[in-house]
Each structure stands twice: as structure tokens, then as C-alpha cells.
Amino acid sequence: MADDLFALAKSAMRRAHAPYSRFPVGAALRTTDGRIFSGCNVEIVSFPEGWCAETTAIGHLVMDGGGRIAEIAVVAEKLPLCSPCGGCRQRIAEFASPETKVHLCDIDGGVRETVTMGELLPRAFATDNLS
Ligand code: THU
């Protein structure tokens, strides 16, 4: 089921611009209405200005009109199981539900573990009172 997302995340990872860390990451997500978007990490010589693979994929989602994330796969060439960073958990949560699946992948083995956003980001910050 998530094999296609793993394959797309792996392809995206090959496009990473990671000349400083040499740590390519890829992500691919499926929306609840079946659209798929992928992304890689993009590093900048002014280090804090770079961003993560998940963030690139979310940018593509928003540019296609937005939507809700049903599942997302993440893979890193140099890590057997790549779990999204804290900032990306909050970014994914913006377009997800606690049931959204997060597939932690291994470059050779595919999906190694599937967790939920509720597990990755319990008690996420959320409010209706920002306007
Ligand atoms: N990175 C991601 O793309 N996603 C994550 O969830 C964790 C970290 C990237 C950022 C940076 O370009 C490289 O991995 C090393 O931290």
C-alpha cells in the first residue's frame, strides 16, 4: 500500500540539495483524495535557511490547492529509519489528523515502521483563536 510512496520518496531523495550535511532525505505524501506529492531537503550555505524534505512536499501540496494528508513516507540514505524532525511534525500536523500514517523507511528495505501523527506529536499545539 505504501510501497509507491516509498519509491517516490526515494526518487525525491536523489534530488536532494544537501552539499553541506551530505545527508539526503526524501518524503512523499498521499492526500485523503489520492493525490501524491514528494520533496527533498534543500540546504543553503547560510545553514539555518535550509529546509527539510517533508517541507518541500508540503509546499507542493499547498501549490496544488491544499488538502489533508492521509499518509507520508520519509527516507534518508544514511539512516535505517528516518523519523521526521520536530519542526516537520508540526508542519505535517497542519495538514494531518492524529490518525495520519507516517511510514519510516529504510533505503534498501522500504517501509520499516508505520506510526501515527498522534504518536509522533501528542498534544500538538492547535488553536482556533488566532484571528
Ligand atoms: N532533514 C530532513 O529533510 N527531514 C527531517 O525530518 C530531518 C532532517 C534534513 C535537514 C538537513 O538538510 C539534513 O536532513 C541533515 O539534518
Backbone and ligand atoms as CSV (ligand in chain L), in Angstrom:
chain,resi,resn,atom,element,x,y,z
A,1,MET,N,N,0.842,-1.217,0.000
A,1,MET,CA,C,0.000,0.000,0.000
A,1,MET,C,C,0.870,1.257,0.000
A,2,ALA,N,N,1.884,1.293,0.879
A,2,ALA,CA,C,2.755,2.477,0.946
A,2,ALA,C,C,3.997,2.321,0.090
A,3,ASP,N,N,4.080,1.223,-0.646
A,3,ASP,CA,C,5.285,0.977,-1.448
A,3,ASP,C,C,5.506,2.066,-2.494
A,4,ASP,N,N,4.395,2.561,-3.065
A,4,ASP,CA,C,4.551,3.630,-4.064
A,4,ASP,C,C,5.102,4.893,-3.425
A,5,LEU,N,N,4.659,5.179,-2.203
A,5,LEU,CA,C,5.173,6.370,-1.521
A,5,LEU,C,C,6.656,6.216,-1.206
A,6,PHE,N,N,7.036,5.009,-0.802
A,6,PHE,CA,C,8.457,4.760,-0.534
A,6,PHE,C,C,9.284,4.993,-1.802
A,7,ALA,N,N,8.823,4.447,-2.929
A,7,ALA,CA,C,9.573,4.597,-4.192
A,7,ALA,C,C,9.694,6.065,-4.583
A,8,LEU,N,N,8.612,6.805,-4.401
A,8,LEU,CA,C,8.648,8.229,-4.761
A,8,LEU,C,C,9.531,9.023,-3.801
A,9,ALA,N,N,9.488,8.673,-2.525
A,9,ALA,CA,C,10.349,9.353,-1.549
A,9,ALA,C,C,11.824,9.098,-1.879
A,10,LYS,N,N,12.099,7.878,-2.299
A,10,LYS,CA,C,13.477,7.524,-2.658
A,10,LYS,C,C,13.932,8.320,-3.895
A,11,SER,N,N,13.066,8.432,-4.894
A,11,SER,CA,C,13.403,9.234,-6.079
A,11,SER,C,C,13.628,10.689,-5.696
A,12,ALA,N,N,12.755,11.199,-4.830
A,12,ALA,CA,C,12.900,12.595,-4.398
A,12,ALA,C,C,14.228,12.784,-3.670
A,13,MET,N,N,14.574,11.802,-2.849
A,13,MET,CA,C,15.829,11.887,-2.089
A,13,MET,C,C,17.032,12.053,-3.015
A,14,ARG,N,N,16.957,11.435,-4.193
A,14,ARG,CA,C,18.060,11.526,-5.150
A,14,ARG,C,C,18.227,12.947,-5.684
A,15,ARG,N,N,17.210,13.770,-5.501
A,15,ARG,CA,C,17.280,15.161,-5.965
A,15,ARG,C,C,17.684,16.120,-4.854
A,16,ALA,N,N,17.972,15.598,-3.683
A,16,ALA,CA,C,18.295,16.470,-2.552
A,16,ALA,C,C,19.442,17.418,-2.890
A,17,HIS,N,N,19.320,18.615,-2.375
A,17,HIS,CA,C,20.442,19.564,-2.442
A,17,HIS,C,C,21.010,19.609,-1.031
A,18,ALA,N,N,21.953,18.723,-0.769
A,18,ALA,CA,C,22.491,18.590,0.590
A,18,ALA,C,C,24.019,18.572,0.568
A,19,PRO,N,N,24.627,19.629,-0.011
A,19,PRO,CA,C,26.088,19.623,-0.139
A,19,PRO,C,C,26.806,19.834,1.186
A,20,TYR,N,N,26.119,20.301,2.212
A,20,TYR,CA,C,26.785,20.624,3.479
A,20,TYR,C,C,26.721,19.461,4.455
A,21,SER,N,N,25.543,18.871,4.606
A,21,SER,CA,C,25.437,17.723,5.526
A,21,SER,C,C,25.736,16.415,4.799
A,22,ARG,N,N,25.573,16.412,3.492
A,22,ARG,CA,C,25.647,15.166,2.710
A,22,ARG,C,C,24.721,14.112,3.322
A,23,PHE,N,N,23.519,14.589,3.655
A,23,PHE,CA,C,22.505,13.730,4.283
A,23,PHE,C,C,21.197,13.908,3.508
A,24,PRO,N,N,21.100,13.244,2.339
A,24,PRO,CA,C,19.893,13.404,1.522
A,24,PRO,C,C,18.673,12.748,2.165
A,25,VAL,N,N,17.559,13.464,2.083
A,25,VAL,CA,C,16.291,12.964,2.633
A,25,VAL,C,C,15.212,13.133,1.561
A,26,GLY,N,N,14.284,12.184,1.515
A,26,GLY,CA,C,13.141,12.290,0.604
A,26,GLY,C,C,11.856,12.011,1.358
A,27,ALA,N,N,10.782,12.639,0.900
A,27,ALA,CA,C,9.469,12.415,1.503
A,27,ALA,C,C,8.431,12.357,0.388
A,28,ALA,N,N,7.392,11.562,0.598
A,28,ALA,CA,C,6.274,11.527,-0.349
A,28,ALA,C,C,4.990,11.345,0.448
A,29,LEU,N,N,3.990,12.127,0.089
A,29,LEU,CA,C,2.726,12.071,0.827
A,29,LEU,C,C,1.561,11.810,-0.112
A,30,ARG,N,N,0.531,11.183,0.459
A,30,ARG,CA,C,-0.730,10.966,-0.270
A,30,ARG,C,C,-1.829,11.724,0.472
A,31,THR,N,N,-2.629,12.461,-0.294
A,31,THR,CA,C,-3.740,13.174,0.326
A,31,THR,C,C,-4.925,12.231,0.502
A,32,THR,N,N,-5.891,12.678,1.276
A,32,THR,CA,C,-7.078,11.844,1.504
A,32,THR,C,C,-7.865,11.654,0.208
A,33,ASP,N,N,-7.678,12.549,-0.789
A,33,ASP,CA,C,-8.342,12.353,-2.080
A,33,ASP,C,C,-7.410,11.771,-3.140
A,34,GLY,N,N,-6.289,11.207,-2.695
A,34,GLY,CA,C,-5.482,10.368,-3.580
A,34,GLY,C,C,-4.373,11.044,-4.363
A,35,ARG,N,N,-4.155,12.331,-4.150
A,35,ARG,CA,C,-3.043,12.987,-4.854
A,35,ARG,C,C,-1.730,12.715,-4.124
A,36,ILE,N,N,-0.642,12.725,-4.894
A,36,ILE,CA,C,0.664,12.397,-4.322
A,36,ILE,C,C,1.650,13.524,-4.610
A,37,PHE,N,N,2.428,13.892,-3.586
A,37,PHE,CA,C,3.453,14.928,-3.733
A,37,PHE,C,C,4.718,14.461,-3.030
A,38,SER,N,N,5.859,14.853,-3.591
A,38,SER,CA,C,7.113,14.437,-2.976
A,38,SER,C,C,8.041,15.635,-2.830
A,39,GLY,N,N,9.119,15.433,-2.084
A,39,GLY,CA,C,10.070,16.522,-1.893
A,39,GLY,C,C,11.377,16.031,-1.317
A,40,CYS,N,N,12.394,16.878,-1.459
A,40,CYS,CA,C,13.723,16.586,-0.910
A,40,CYS,C,C,14.153,17.739,-0.012
A,41,ASN,N,N,15.210,17.507,0.759
A,41,ASN,CA,C,15.743,18.603,1.564
A,41,ASN,C,C,16.584,19.529,0.691
A,42,VAL,N,N,16.597,20.782,1.068
A,42,VAL,CA,C,17.308,21.828,0.325
A,42,VAL,C,C,18.164,22.602,1.318
A,43,GLU,N,N,19.466,22.473,1.188
A,43,GLU,CA,C,20.363,23.166,2.118
A,43,GLU,C,C,20.913,24.445,1.480
A,44,ILE,N,N,21.215,25.408,2.334
A,44,ILE,CA,C,21.665,26.738,1.922
A,44,ILE,C,C,22.971,27.026,2.655
A,45,VAL,N,N,23.868,27.739,2.007
A,45,VAL,CA,C,25.175,27.986,2.614
A,45,VAL,C,C,25.045,28.722,3.947
A,46,SER,N,N,24.028,29.526,4.080
A,46,SER,CA,C,23.696,30.083,5.395
A,46,SER,C,C,22.824,29.033,6.077
A,47,PHE,N,N,23.434,28.153,6.836
A,47,PHE,CA,C,22.836,26.874,7.238
A,47,PHE,C,C,21.388,26.921,7.764
A,48,PRO,N,N,21.050,27.887,8.649
A,48,PRO,CA,C,19.676,27.830,9.190
A,48,PRO,C,C,18.593,28.076,8.140
A,49,GLU,N,N,18.989,28.517,6.949
A,49,GLU,CA,C,17.990,28.837,5.926
A,49,GLU,C,C,17.536,27.618,5.115
A,50,GLY,N,N,18.185,26.495,5.294
A,50,GLY,CA,C,17.778,25.291,4.570
A,50,GLY,C,C,16.476,24.740,5.119
A,51,TRP,N,N,15.906,23.770,4.386
A,51,TRP,CA,C,14.665,23.173,4.865
A,51,TRP,C,C,14.609,21.678,4.550
A,52,CYS,N,N,13.620,21.032,5.153
A,52,CYS,CA,C,13.534,19.570,5.132
A,52,CYS,C,C,12.728,19.046,3.937
A,53,ALA,N,N,12.918,17.760,3.667
A,53,ALA,CA,C,12.214,17.085,2.578
A,53,ALA,C,C,10.689,17.157,2.757
A,54,GLU,N,N,10.226,16.938,3.966
A,54,GLU,CA,C,8.785,16.959,4.232
A,54,GLU,C,C,8.206,18.335,3.894
A,55,THR,N,N,8.994,19.365,4.176
A,55,THR,CA,C,8.541,20.738,3.941
A,55,THR,C,C,8.383,21.005,2.444
A,56,THR,N,N,9.306,20.497,1.636
A,56,THR,CA,C,9.185,20.645,0.177
A,56,THR,C,C,7.919,19.959,-0.314
A,57,ALA,N,N,7.652,18.759,0.179
A,57,ALA,CA,C,6.454,18.017,-0.248
A,57,ALA,C,C,5.193,18.791,0.144
A,58,ILE,N,N,5.187,19.366,1.331
A,58,ILE,CA,C,4.018,20.136,1.782
A,58,ILE,C,C,3.838,21.378,0.907
A,59,GLY,N,N,4.939,21.994,0.482
A,59,GLY,CA,C,4.837,23.133,-0.427
A,59,GLY,C,C,4.144,22.756,-1.729
A,60,HIS,N,N,4.480,21.580,-2.257
A,60,HIS,CA,C,3.813,21.111,-3.482
A,60,HIS,C,C,2.321,20.880,-3.239
A,61,LEU,N,N,1.996,20.323,-2.084
A,61,LEU,CA,C,0.586,20.098,-1.723
A,61,LEU,C,C,-0.174,21.423,-1.719
A,62,VAL,N,N,0.395,22.410,-1.069
A,62,VAL,CA,C,-0.294,23.706,-0.955
A,62,VAL,C,C,-0.447,24.341,-2.335
A,63,MET,N,N,0.590,24.232,-3.176
A,63,MET,CA,C,0.520,24.830,-4.508
A,63,MET,C,C,-0.489,24.131,-5.417
A,64,ASP,N,N,-0.852,22.901,-5.061
A,64,ASP,CA,C,-1.859,22.190,-5.863
A,64,ASP,C,C,-3.270,22.435,-5.316
A,65,GLY,N,N,-3.377,23.343,-4.389
A,65,GLY,CA,C,-4.708,23.659,-3.865
A,65,GLY,C,C,-4.928,23.184,-2.442
A,66,GLY,N,N,-3.924,22.513,-1.867
A,66,GLY,CA,C,-4.028,22.066,-0.473
A,66,GLY,C,C,-4.785,20.763,-0.332
A,67,GLY,N,N,-5.074,20.402,0.894
A,67,GLY,CA,C,-5.768,19.146,1.184
A,67,GLY,C,C,-5.272,18.571,2.486
A,68,ARG,N,N,-5.746,17.363,2.767
A,68,ARG,CA,C,-5.372,16.708,4.022
A,68,ARG,C,C,-4.469,15.514,3.719
A,69,ILE,N,N,-3.490,15.287,4.570
A,69,ILE,CA,C,-2.537,14.192,4.359
A,69,ILE,C,C,-3.072,12.913,4.997
A,70,ALA,N,N,-3.175,11.852,4.181
A,70,ALA,CA,C,-3.599,10.545,4.691
A,70,ALA,C,C,-2.399,9.752,5.181
A,71,GLU,N,N,-1.297,9.831,4.419
A,71,GLU,CA,C,-0.075,9.114,4.803
A,71,GLU,C,C,1.134,9.786,4.173
A,72,ILE,N,N,2.281,9.607,4.823
A,72,ILE,CA,C,3.521,10.208,4.333
A,72,ILE,C,C,4.679,9.253,4.621
A,73,ALA,N,N,5.562,9.116,3.639
A,73,ALA,CA,C,6.742,8.257,3.803
A,73,ALA,C,C,7.991,9.132,3.818
A,74,VAL,N,N,8.938,8.771,4.656
A,74,VAL,CA,C,10.201,9.516,4.763
A,74,VAL,C,C,11.352,8.526,4.677
A,75,VAL,N,N,12.378,8.905,3.898
A,75,VAL,CA,C,13.548,8.037,3.777
A,75,VAL,C,C,14.817,8.880,3.736
A,76,ALA,N,N,15.860,8.395,4.375
A,76,ALA,CA,C,17.164,9.063,4.354
A,76,ALA,C,C,18.210,8.021,4.002
A,77,GLU,N,N,19.072,8.405,3.081
A,77,GLU,CA,C,20.086,7.474,2.582
A,77,GLU,C,C,20.940,6.871,3.702
A,78,LYS,N,N,21.250,7.712,4.713
A,78,LYS,CA,C,22.222,7.294,5.721
A,78,LYS,C,C,21.605,6.913,7.061
A,79,LEU,N,N,20.297,6.641,7.053
A,79,LEU,CA,C,19.638,6.283,8.317
A,79,LEU,C,C,18.675,5.136,8.061
A,80,PRO,N,N,18.758,4.058,8.825
A,80,PRO,CA,C,17.878,2.916,8.567
A,80,PRO,C,C,16.402,3.228,8.808
A,81,LEU,N,N,16.138,4.254,9.567
A,81,LEU,CA,C,14.745,4.591,9.874
A,81,LEU,C,C,14.710,6.086,10.186
A,82,CYS,N,N,14.197,6.873,9.238
A,82,CYS,CA,C,14.236,8.327,9.388
A,82,CYS,C,C,12.907,8.855,9.902
A,83,SER,N,N,12.930,9.394,11.090
A,83,SER,CA,C,11.733,9.942,11.718
A,83,SER,C,C,11.730,11.459,11.526
A,84,PRO,N,N,10.588,12.052,11.157
A,84,PRO,CA,C,10.546,13.491,10.892
A,84,PRO,C,C,11.010,14.317,12.090
A,85,CYS,N,N,11.717,15.403,11.818
A,85,CYS,CA,C,12.194,16.284,12.890
A,85,CYS,C,C,10.999,16.978,13.554
A,86,GLY,N,N,11.269,17.621,14.669
A,86,GLY,CA,C,10.197,18.271,15.432
A,86,GLY,C,C,9.436,19.307,14.624
A,87,GLY,N,N,10.192,20.161,13.901
A,87,GLY,CA,C,9.526,21.194,13.106
A,87,GLY,C,C,8.636,20.590,12.043
A,88,CYS,N,N,9.105,19.528,11.398
A,88,CYS,CA,C,8.295,18.888,10.353
A,88,CYS,C,C,7.072,18.205,10.940
A,89,ARG,N,N,7.180,17.712,12.145
A,89,ARG,CA,C,5.985,17.116,12.775
A,89,ARG,C,C,4.877,18.163,12.886
A,90,GLN,N,N,5.252,19.363,13.300
A,90,GLN,CA,C,4.238,20.416,13.405
A,90,GLN,C,C,3.726,20.813,12.023
A,91,ARG,N,N,4.607,20.846,11.029
A,91,ARG,CA,C,4.172,21.209,9.661
A,91,ARG,C,C,3.245,20.138,9.088
A,92,ILE,N,N,3.591,18.878,9.287
A,92,ILE,CA,C,2.715,17.802,8.811
A,92,ILE,C,C,1.368,17.888,9.531
A,93,ALA,N,N,1.423,18.134,10.840
A,93,ALA,CA,C,0.192,18.191,11.646
A,93,ALA,C,C,-0.775,19.244,11.133
A,94,GLU,N,N,-0.239,20.307,10.539
A,94,GLU,CA,C,-1.093,21.376,9.981
A,94,GLU,C,C,-2.086,20.817,8.955
A,95,PHE,N,N,-1.667,19.753,8.253
A,95,PHE,CA,C,-2.479,19.197,7.158
A,95,PHE,C,C,-2.872,17.742,7.442
A,96,ALA,N,N,-2.784,17.331,8.686
A,96,ALA,CA,C,-2.986,15.918,9.022
A,96,ALA,C,C,-3.994,15.772,10.161
A,97,SER,N,N,-4.248,14.529,10.526
A,97,SER,CA,C,-5.053,14.227,11.709
A,97,SER,C,C,-4.205,13.317,12.593
A,98,PRO,N,N,-4.623,13.082,13.816
A,98,PRO,CA,C,-3.839,12.177,14.675
A,98,PRO,C,C,-3.723,10.769,14.074
A,99,GLU,N,N,-4.654,10.415,13.156
A,99,GLU,CA,C,-4.629,9.073,12.529
A,99,GLU,C,C,-3.720,9.009,11.305
A,100,THR,N,N,-3.252,10.137,10.815
A,100,THR,CA,C,-2.383,10.142,9.626
A,100,THR,C,C,-1.190,9.222,9.854
A,101,LYS,N,N,-0.933,8.374,8.841
A,101,LYS,CA,C,0.164,7.409,8.974
A,101,LYS,C,C,1.484,8.020,8.526
A,102,VAL,N,N,2.530,7.729,9.265
A,102,VAL,CA,C,3.878,8.165,8.890
A,102,VAL,C,C,4.729,6.907,8.727
A,103,HIS,N,N,5.169,6.664,7.490
A,103,HIS,CA,C,5.947,5.471,7.182
A,103,HIS,C,C,7.436,5.804,7.274
A,104,LEU,N,N,8.097,5.172,8.195
A,104,LEU,CA,C,9.539,5.387,8.398
A,104,LEU,C,C,10.253,4.325,7.572
A,105,CYS,N,N,11.045,4.780,6.612
A,105,CYS,CA,C,11.575,3.856,5.598
A,105,CYS,C,C,13.078,3.663,5.699
A,106,ASP,N,N,13.492,2.554,5.147
A,106,ASP,CA,C,14.900,2.211,5.005
A,106,ASP,C,C,15.200,2.175,3.508
A,107,ILE,N,N,16.321,2.737,3.119
A,107,ILE,CA,C,16.644,2.879,1.706
A,107,ILE,C,C,16.621,1.526,0.974
A,108,ASP,N,N,17.028,0.476,1.632
A,108,ASP,CA,C,17.052,-0.847,0.989
A,108,ASP,C,C,15.783,-1.654,1.276
A,109,GLY,N,N,15.278,-1.530,2.481
A,109,GLY,CA,C,14.183,-2.411,2.901
A,109,GLY,C,C,12.780,-1.870,2.716
A,110,GLY,N,N,12.637,-0.580,2.357
A,110,GLY,CA,C,11.308,0.001,2.228
A,110,GLY,C,C,10.738,0.405,3.579
A,111,VAL,N,N,9.410,0.312,3.704
A,111,VAL,CA,C,8.762,0.736,4.948
A,111,VAL,C,C,9.193,-0.190,6.081
A,112,ARG,N,N,9.792,0.384,7.106
A,112,ARG,CA,C,10.263,-0.392,8.256
A,112,ARG,C,C,9.278,-0.345,9.405
A,113,GLU,N,N,8.666,0.832,9.553
A,113,GLU,CA,C,7.748,1.011,10.666
A,113,GLU,C,C,6.721,2.069,10.280
A,114,THR,N,N,5.492,1.853,10.696
A,114,THR,CA,C,4.455,2.852,10.452
A,114,THR,C,C,3.894,3.321,11.788
A,115,VAL,N,N,3.951,4.630,11.971
A,115,VAL,CA,C,3.430,5.220,13.209
A,115,VAL,C,C,2.366,6.247,12.816
A,116,THR,N,N,1.680,6.798,13.813
A,116,THR,CA,C,0.673,7.824,13.511
A,116,THR,C,C,1.172,9.190,13.974
A,117,MET,N,N,0.556,10.225,13.419
A,117,MET,CA,C,0.902,11.568,13.861
A,117,MET,C,C,0.566,11.750,15.336
A,118,GLY,N,N,-0.490,11.103,15.788
A,118,GLY,CA,C,-0.836,11.182,17.207
A,118,GLY,C,C,0.282,10.660,18.096
A,119,GLU,N,N,0.982,9.650,17.585
A,119,GLU,CA,C,2.112,9.108,18.352
A,119,GLU,C,C,3.331,10.019,18.256
A,120,LEU,N,N,3.546,10.584,17.045
A,120,LEU,CA,C,4.743,11.411,16.846
A,120,LEU,C,C,4.637,12.781,17.484
A,121,LEU,N,N,3.408,13.308,17.509
A,121,LEU,CA,C,3.235,14.663,18.048
A,121,LEU,C,C,2.016,14.714,18.959
A,122,PRO,N,N,2.100,14.059,20.115
A,122,PRO,CA,C,0.965,14.087,21.037
A,122,PRO,C,C,0.777,15.495,21.583
A,123,ARG,N,N,-0.439,15.849,21.835
A,123,ARG,CA,C,-0.775,17.166,22.406
A,123,ARG,C,C,-0.177,18.297,21.584
A,124,ALA,N,N,-0.328,18.180,20.250
A,124,ALA,CA,C,0.207,19.207,19.351
A,124,ALA,C,C,-0.440,20.551,19.633
A,125,PHE,N,N,0.336,21.590,19.436
A,125,PHE,CA,C,-0.218,22.937,19.555
A,125,PHE,C,C,-1.295,23.138,18.500
A,126,ALA,N,N,-2.448,23.594,18.911
A,126,ALA,CA,C,-3.535,23.891,17.967
A,126,ALA,C,C,-4.487,24.849,18.672
A,127,THR,N,N,-5.010,25.807,17.898
A,127,THR,CA,C,-5.997,26.730,18.476
A,127,THR,C,C,-6.840,27.338,17.366
A,128,ASP,N,N,-8.070,27.705,17.716
A,128,ASP,CA,C,-8.936,28.409,16.750
A,128,ASP,C,C,-8.903,29.911,17.019
A,129,ASN,N,N,-8.080,30.311,17.960
A,129,ASN,CA,C,-8.160,31.693,18.451
A,129,ASN,C,C,-7.021,32.586,18.010
A,130,LEU,N,N,-6.647,32.472,16.742
A,130,LEU,CA,C,-5.538,33.308,16.265
A,130,LEU,C,C,-6.018,34.515,15.461
A,131,SER,N,N,-7.322,34.648,15.282
A,131,SER,CA,C,-7.779,35.810,14.497
A,131,SER,C,C,-8.508,36.814,15.388
L,1,THU,N1,N,16.164,16.573,7.299
L,1,THU,C1,C,15.009,16.365,6.589
L,1,THU,O1,O,14.949,16.637,5.379
L,1,THU,N2,N,13.934,15.873,7.251
L,1,THU,C2,C,13.901,15.539,8.579
L,1,THU,O2,O,12.863,15.181,9.105
L,1,THU,C3,C,15.155,15.567,9.338
L,1,THU,C4,C,16.304,16.280,8.709
L,1,THU,C5,C,17.317,17.144,6.602
L,1,THU,C6,C,17.683,18.551,7.001
L,1,THU,C7,C,19.141,18.624,6.627
L,1,THU,O3,O,19.224,19.032,5.262
L,1,THU,C8,C,19.632,17.196,6.747
L,1,THU,O4,O,18.474,16.375,6.848
L,1,THU,C9,C,20.530,16.954,7.953
L,1,THU,O5,O,19.925,17.380,9.110
